[in-house]
Amino acid sequence: MPLSLTDVLLIPIERPRCGRCRTRMNLSSIVPRPDHCEKRTFECPNCDFIETRMVSDSVKSKEVTRLAENIRPPA
């Protein structure tokens, strides 16, 4: 089943588990990149472990672009 525009915009940011102690990590920063990705940095509140992930920007994904281009006023 395809995602709707509302579904994509309301997807929460995943909080990964720490690789050391398995505690849920906190998002500490998001840095947008020119290739429509985001660099997300997570910090563990328990052991101070830091993890960085590159994530595609869901708002600029092909699915959202396709949905936005097909929105038309009512006839």
C-alpha positions, 0 to 999 in steps of 0.5 A: 500500500503506498504512503500518502503525503500525510503519512510521510510527513508524520513519520517519527524519527527513529531513535536507535539503540546504543551499540554499547548499552542498548539504551534508546539514543537521543537525537542531538542534531540534524544537518541537511545535505545538498543531496537531499539527505540528512546527517543525524547525530544521536547520543546515548544518555547512559554511556555518552556513545555517539552515532551518526547516520545518513538518512534520505529526507522523506519530505524530498523523496520521490513519493512525496514529489509525485504526490505533490505534483498530482494534487489538483483543485477540485473540478 
